[in-house]
Amino acid sequence: MVSESNEDEVRVWLVERGYDNRDLIILKYATPSGEHVFQKEVASQALDTVTAARDVAPTNLAAVDEPDLQERYATEVDRMREKHEPDDPV
């Protein structure tokens, strides 16, 4: 569940969900500009509810250097924001 907004945190939105060969689910949440991303890897058996958005510390964000990827993430954030409240399970 997404916490209430905190000045020290940045709201990011789910833009990508993937799997790897180690049975991990990889969740990527991006800032509205698409310029920063937060990545979380979770064992599939330990995965709780995935929400449309979450608030994270700025130090947990990584820069997205590829302009095409930034644009894709920004577009996906817009889509998620139009269709979901931050706490919505997705």
C-alpha positions as CSV (number, residue, x, y, z in Angstrom):
1,M,0.0,0.0,0.0
2,V,1.3,3.5,-0.8
3,S,1.9,5.7,2.1
4,E,0.7,9.2,2.3
5,S,3.0,11.6,0.5
6,N,6.1,12.6,2.4
7,E,8.3,15.5,1.5
8,D,11.3,13.2,1.6
9,E,9.8,10.7,-0.8
10,V,9.0,10.7,-4.5
11,R,5.9,9.1,-6.0
12,V,6.7,6.6,-8.7
13,W,4.3,4.6,-10.9
14,L,4.5,1.0,-12.1
15,V,5.7,1.0,-15.7
16,E,7.1,-2.6,-16.1
17,R,6.7,-6.0,-14.7
18,G,9.0,-8.9,-15.7
19,Y,10.4,-12.2,-14.6
20,D,13.9,-13.7,-14.6
21,N,15.3,-17.2,-14.6
22,R,15.8,-17.2,-10.8
23,D,12.0,-17.1,-10.2
24,L,12.1,-13.4,-9.3
25,I,9.5,-10.8,-10.3
26,I,11.1,-7.5,-11.4
27,L,8.9,-4.4,-10.8
28,K,9.9,-1.1,-12.2
29,Y,8.3,2.1,-11.1
30,A,9.2,5.4,-12.8
31,T,8.8,9.1,-12.1
32,P,6.3,11.0,-14.2
33,S,9.1,12.4,-16.4
34,G,10.4,8.9,-17.0
35,E,13.9,10.2,-16.1
36,H,14.2,8.1,-12.9
37,V,13.3,4.5,-12.1
38,F,12.9,2.4,-8.9
39,Q,13.5,-1.3,-9.4
40,K,12.3,-4.0,-6.9
41,E,13.1,-7.7,-7.2
42,V,10.8,-10.0,-5.3
43,A,10.7,-13.8,-5.1
44,S,7.4,-14.9,-6.8
45,Q,6.3,-16.8,-3.7
46,A,6.9,-13.7,-1.5
47,L,5.1,-11.2,-3.7
48,D,2.3,-9.2,-2.0
49,T,-0.1,-6.9,-3.7
50,V,1.5,-4.8,-6.3
51,T,0.0,-1.3,-6.3
52,A,-0.1,1.3,-9.2
53,A,2.2,3.6,-7.4
54,R,4.4,3.9,-4.4
55,D,6.5,6.5,-2.6
56,V,10.3,5.9,-2.4
57,A,13.3,7.8,-1.1
58,P,15.1,9.7,-3.9
59,T,18.3,7.8,-3.0
60,N,16.5,4.6,-4.3
61,L,16.0,6.0,-7.8
62,A,18.3,5.3,-10.7
63,A,18.7,7.6,-13.7
64,V,17.2,6.5,-17.0
65,D,19.8,7.5,-19.7
66,E,18.0,6.4,-22.8
67,P,15.6,9.0,-24.3
68,D,13.4,6.4,-25.9
69,L,13.1,4.5,-22.6
70,Q,12.4,7.8,-20.7
71,E,9.6,8.5,-23.2
72,R,8.1,5.0,-22.9
73,Y,8.2,5.2,-19.1
74,A,6.6,8.7,-19.1
75,T,3.8,7.5,-21.4
76,E,3.2,4.4,-19.2
77,V,3.1,6.7,-16.1
78,D,0.5,8.8,-17.8
79,R,-1.6,5.8,-18.6
80,M,-1.4,4.4,-15.1
81,R,-2.3,7.8,-13.5
82,E,-5.4,8.0,-15.8
83,K,-6.7,4.5,-15.0
84,H,-5.6,4.0,-11.4
85,E,-5.4,5.6,-8.0
86,P,-2.0,5.1,-6.3
87,D,-3.2,2.4,-3.9
88,D,-5.0,0.4,-6.6
89,P,-3.8,-3.2,-6.9
90,V,-2.5,-3.9,-10.4
